[in-house]
Amino acid sequence: MSDTWTDRASDPRPQGQPVDELPVLRQYLTHYRMTLEMKCEGLDAEQLARRSVPPSSLSLLGLVRHLAVVEQYWFRHVLQGLTVDPLYADPDDRDWELTSATGDPAMVEESFRTWRHEVEAADSWLDTLSPADLGSTVTRRDGEVAVRDVVVHMIEEYARHVGHADLLRECIDGRTGQ
């Protein structure tokens, strides 16, 4: 179809039917990450930063920045217990990663580099897991959370925001689907 990003044979997202739980979860997470990146392809900095559905502060660039924050928080801070400086934080604006996204090409480059870095860091950590590790828990200030629950939450987070990306992209240039 002319309004899709790629034909099925050229689709770079993972295909196939893994059976075991950990590969299934990783495949879904990878699929949604790649879909977000596909939704952003071919747009200039201004288009990526455009808030296409007023009065919302959402933009494709804001979503990339938000998902970098989410990757860092859940995989580094929560699951690995690392102390990290929060990305795109402003104590007076809880949505700073969204509201601060502008059409500056340098910001676009930095935002995608940061997001990709957080994805790579999360994937490197996930590479160390065995299937049994999905049931292990970590303690947070509000209780325990299982590794499995965090990975499923990340899939949900991406799936929801890829839906937003569909609408944002359609408002920018009419492209839909996939």
N, C-alpha and C positions, 0 to 999 in steps of 0.2 A: 504494500500500500504506500502511496506517495507521502502520507503524513506521518509515517513511522520513522524511527531512527535507522533501522537496519532490517534487512531481511533475516529470516530465521537462521539460515545457514551461516550468516556472517555475525550473528549476535555474540558478543564477547563474554556475556555472562555465563556462569557455569550451567551446564545441562546434565541430564542424567538423573538417575534415581538411587542415591546412596541409601543404604538400608539402616546402618547404625546411627544412633541418635546424634552423636557429636558431629559426624560429617554432614548430616542433614541440617543441623542448626548452623553450621559454618557455611554451607551452601546458600541457605536463605539469607544470612547476613551479607555474604559477598554479593549475592544477586541484588539486594536492595542498595548496597553501597554503589555498585556499578550503575544501577539505574539512576541514582541521583546524579552521578557524574555525566551520564548520557543526557539527562535533561538540561544540563548546563552547557553542553558542547555547542560551539558555533556562535555563541553570544559574546558581545563586547562587554566591557566593564560596566557601562551605563545600563545595559539591558540586564545584566546579572544583579545589579543593585536596585533595579526598578521595583517599587512596591506597587504591584499590579492590581491589588484588590483593596483599595482604600476602605476604611481607615486602618487596616492591618499594617503592622510594621514588617510583615513577611516579605522577603525577597529571596531569590535563589541564592544569592551570595550570603544573605543572613542565615539561610538554612545550612549552608556549608559550614559557616562559623559556629552555629548552634550545635551541629553534629560533631564538630571537633571538640567542643566543650563537653558534650555528653560522652564521647569516646574516652576522653581523658578522665572524667570523673568516675565512670563506672569501672573501666578496666584498670587504670593506674591507681586511683585513690581508693576505691572501695575494694576491688578484688585483690590488688597487690599490696594495699596498705602503704603506698608511697606518698610522701609529702611533696606535692607539686604546686607551683604557683598557678592559680586558676587562669585560664585563657579568657581574654576579653571581659574582664570583670570591672564593674563600676558599682560601688556601694549604693549609689543613688538611683540606679537603673537596673533592675533585675533582668531585663531583656537587652542588655548592652550589645551582645553579639549580634542581635537583630537590628536594633535601632542605629548602631554605629556603622553599619555596612553602607559604603558609598561607592560611587562609580570610579574610584581611583584605581587605575591599572595596577599600581604597586600593592594596594590593599587586596585586590583580587588574587594576584600572584602569591602574596603572603598567606592569605586565607586558605587557598587550595594546598599550598605547601604544608601548612600546619595541619589541616585535615588529613592529608595523606600520611603525614608523619604519625599522627595519632592512630590511624587505621593500621599502619605497619607495626606500631608498638603493640597494639591490641592483638594483631594476628601473630606476632612473635610470641606473645604470652600464651595465646590459645594453642600454638603449636606444641607447647610443653604439656598440655593436658592429656590425660588418659580418659577414656569413657567414664571410669569410676569417679573422676574428679568433679564431674558435673553435679554430683550429689553433695559434695563438700560445701561447708558453709563458712562465711566470714561474719564477724561481728561488727555491726554498725552501731551508732549511738542510739538508734531506735529498734535494735534487735538484730537477729541473725538473718542472713539472706544466702540462699544457695547460689552457687555458680550458675547452675542451669537457669534459675530465675532471672539472673542478670543478662545472660545471653538471649533468652527469650524476650526480655524487656527491650534489649537493643534491636532485635528484629522488629518488634512492634513500633519502636521509636522511628526507625527508618521507614517502615511501611506507611506509617501515618504521614511522615513528612514528604515521602515520595508522592503521595496523593496531593499534598499541597503543591509540590513542584509541578505536577501535571497542570493544575489550574494556573499557576504563575506563568508557566511556559506558554500555555494556550493564549493567555492575555498578551504576551509579548509578540508572538509571531504566528499563532494559530496551530502550532504543532501539538499533536495529542497522541495518546496511546503509549504502549510498551512501557 
